[in-house]
Amino acid sequence: MRIGTCSFADEALIQHFYPPRLPAAERLGYYASRFSTVEIDSTFYRIPDEPMVRRWAERSPQDFVIHIKAFGVMTRHPVPSSRLPADLRDELPLDSRGRVDRPSPAARALVFTRFLEALEPLRTSGKLGGVLFQFPPYLVAKSSAYDYLEWAREQLGDDEMLVEFRHRSWFEPERQSELLRFLEARRMSYVTVDAPRLDAANVPRTVVAATSPLAYVRFHGRNAATWNKRGGGAAQRFDYMYPEAELGEWVEPLRELAAVSDSTYALFNNNNSVDGVAQAPAGAAILRRLLAAGEVPVS
């Protein structure tokens, strides 16, 4: 089992995790001396270029695993045209606010190709874990959404596809088993989430499951007060310090996932700080200690 954080360059980590004045070029190496995996989320906002990805590969140890969050166009988010590579801006239709709007499969495939080409240094170094598809909370469970999942799976080829749903409709009792079978049959890795205990459509249920040899859990924090706060951003939504008791609830579920998977990952997405402590690495350290005490092998 590998434990890490979602991003190695959030402001909370820069301020409270890394040594003072540590050069930016040395952050990933320092992070990798303490954790064996990371999820890079900046790629949701912009397609990375290959030299940047090559630096991630070069600055991390040989056995380090890097997961990459899919670019917003790939997960059907409203992406401003300014975030597209310049040569692709004329290829995708825009809405009245200058955001990518319902591109054709051929146009969207251009984005997939550019994104996946940039990841080649991670592939060749053996460090690419999976590509995380975190779908928006307005993507509801219906036939067209299933069709898109199949299409996206085809675009990824041999890369691992990690799928996170954020609308409650995917977890309705009559649909949940069908969904897991669908993902398993198509070699898609279901993403388990820990989130606030809210009865809201945009809060996914915590369903512990694995649909491929790769099991994946994301810890979003349980800040019910800020999850749907109007005008609040990610820093507020995921502002949460996990107490040891809540992370202790995960020892047995993670043990079960590890028993049925070839590799299991637990990534912390609570990306703020409190009292001078970065929440994500603090939670990751607590969980690692709890798992080790429960005799669950952790790297």
N, C-alpha and C positions, 0 to 999 in steps of 0.2 A: 504494500500500500504506500502511496506517495501523497504527501500533504504539502500544500503551498497556498499562494494567494493569487487573486485576480489582478494582475499588474504588478510590476516590480518598480514602477516609477510614479505612483500616486503621491500627491503632496504629503499625505500623512507619513508615508514611508521615508520620503526625502527629509522631512523635518524630525522624525522621531525614531526611525529604524536604522538608517545609515549613520556611520560616524560623521561628525561635522566636517564640512569641506571636502568630503569624498568626491572626486571627479565623476562626472556623469558616466564616463566610459568605464568606470570600475564598479558601477552599481550592480550590474547583473552578476559579475563574478563574486561580489560580496554576498549577494542574495543566495547564489547557488552554493555557497559554502555552508549555508544554513538550511536550505530547502532543496528538494530533488526535482521539483517541477514548478512551473508557473503557467498561468493563463494570461496571454497578452491581449488586452481589450482595446488598445488604441486603434487596432485594425478595423474596428467597427465604424470608425469615423472617416478613415482614409485607407485606400489600398496602399500597402507598404511597397517600397521599391526593393529590388533584390539586394542592393548593397546594404541596406538596413538589416534585412533578414540575415544576410551573411555575417554581419557583426554579431547578431544574437547567437548564431551558431558558433562563431569563433570565441566569444567571450564566456561561454558556458562549458562545464565539464563534459567529458565524453558520454557519460551515462545520464545526462540531464534530459528532461522531457519538457517540450514547449508546446502548449495548446494555443491555437489562434482563433480569436473571435471573428466570425464572418462579417464582411463589410455590409453596411445597412441595406444596400440595394439587393443583396443576396437573400436577405431575410424580410424583404417587402416593407421596409421602413421608408418614411419620406425623407430622402437625402437631398440636401441642397446641391445644385449642379456644381457649385464651387468646390465641392469635395471630390468631384470626379477627376480623373486624369484629363488633361486638356484635350487630348485627341479623341476622347470618348464623349465629350459634352454634346456634340452635334448628333450623336447616334441615339440618344435617349430622349423621349418626349418629356416635357416639363409641364407642371401645373401653373396656375396664375401666380404662385409664390416662388417660382423658380426651383421647384423640387421635382425630382424624378417621379414620373407619374405613369404607372401601368405600362412599362416597356414591353415590347414583344419578346417572346422567348429567345429569338435570335439576338436582339439587342442586349437582353439580360445575360445571355451566354457569353457575350464579349466581356462583361464585367467578371464573370466567373473565371474565364480564361486568364485575364490579366492578374486577378488575385492569386489564382493557383500557381501561375508561372513564377510569381514572386517568392513562393514558399520553397522553391527547389533547393536552396542551400540547407534548409532544415531536413528535407527528405534525404538528400544525399549523405548528410551527416548522421542520419538515423535518429534525429532528435524531435521530429514532428510527431506529436501525440495525436490530437484530433482537431478538426475545425468545428468550432462551436456555433451552431445555428440557434440563437436565442430569438424566437419569434415574438412579434409584438402582441400586447394583450388584446388587440382587436382581431387577431387571427383566430377565428372560431373553428370548431371541428365541423367540417362539411366536406363534401366530395371534392370540391375544387382545391381545398387545402391539402387533402390527401394526394391529389394529382400533382400539386406543386412539390410536395415532399419527394415523390417518386422522381420527378424531373430533376430536382436538385441533387438527389442521390446519384443519378446518372452522370451529372456534370463532374462530380468529385472523383470519379474513377476509383482508384485503389485507396484514396485517403479516407481516414476515419471520419464519419459524420456524427457529431454529437448534437442531439436535438433537445431543446428546452422549450416547453410550452408555458405560456403565461395567462391563458384564458381558462377559466374553470370548466368550460364545456368539454375539454379533452378528458376530464377526470370523472365525468358522470358515471355512476355505477354500471349502466348498461353499455357504456362505450369503452371503459378503461381496459378491459381484457382484450377487446378487439384492437385497440391502439397498440398495446404492447406486442401482440402477435404480428401486427402490420410492420412494426419497426424491426422485430426480430427476423422476419422473413426477408427483409431488404437490407440487412446488415447495417442498421442505424442504431447508434448507441443512445438509449434514453438517458436523460439527465434528471436525476433526483434533486429536489431543492428543499432547503430549509428556509422558511419565510414566516412572516407574522401570522399569528393565528387569527386571521380575519375572515369573515364570511362575506367576501367580495369577489366579483367576477374576475378581477384582474390579479387575484392572489392564487397561485397554483396550489393544489393540494400536495402534501408531502406523501408521495407514493414511492416507497423504496423498491426499486426493481432494476434489473439489468437485462438488456435485450441483445447484447453482444458480448464478446470476451472482454470488453473494456467497460468497466463500471465507473460512473462519474457522479459526484455529489457537489453541489454548489451551496454555500452558506451565505445567504443574503442578509442575515440578521433578522430580528423579530421586533423591529420598531413599528408597532401598529399605529402610533400617533403621527408618524411622518410619511408612511407609505403612500397615502393618497392625499397628502397635503397640497392644496392648490398653490401652484407656483414653485413648489419645492423641486429641487434637482436630485441627482444621484447622491450627492454628498449628504443630503438630509435623509433621503429614503433609506440609505444603507448605513446610517449612523447608529451603530449598535455595538456594544461590548458584550460578548457572550460570557455569561457566568459559567463556572465549571459544572454546575449541576445540569445545565441545558446541554452542554457538550457531552456530558456523561451519558445522556439519553442515546447518543449515537454510537456508542461502543459496540453494542450487539448488532444493530443494523449494518454497520460497516464490516463487522466480522462475517455476517451472512453474505454480504456482497463479495467480500474477498474470497469466500469459500466457493463461489460459483463463477468467478471471473479470473482471467489471466492477469489482469492489472486493474487496480482500483485507485481512483483519485478523489481527493477531498480538497476543494479550493474555496478559500474565503474571499467573499466579495464585500464584506463590511469595510468600507474604504475611508473611514474617518479616524479621528484620534480623540482620546479623552485623558486628561491629566498627564499629558506628555507621553502617552503610549499609543502607538499605531494599533488599531483594533484588529486588523486582519492577521498580521504575523503573531500578535499576542494570542488570538484564538487558535491559530494553527499550532502554536507551541503547546497550548493547553491540551488540545485534542491529541497531539502526538504523545504527550506524556500519559494521558488516560489510556490510549490504545496500548502503549508499551506495558503499562501496569496490568492491562487485561490480557497480556500475552498475544497481542495482535502484531505481527511483524510490520514495521514501518521503516521506510527509508526517507 
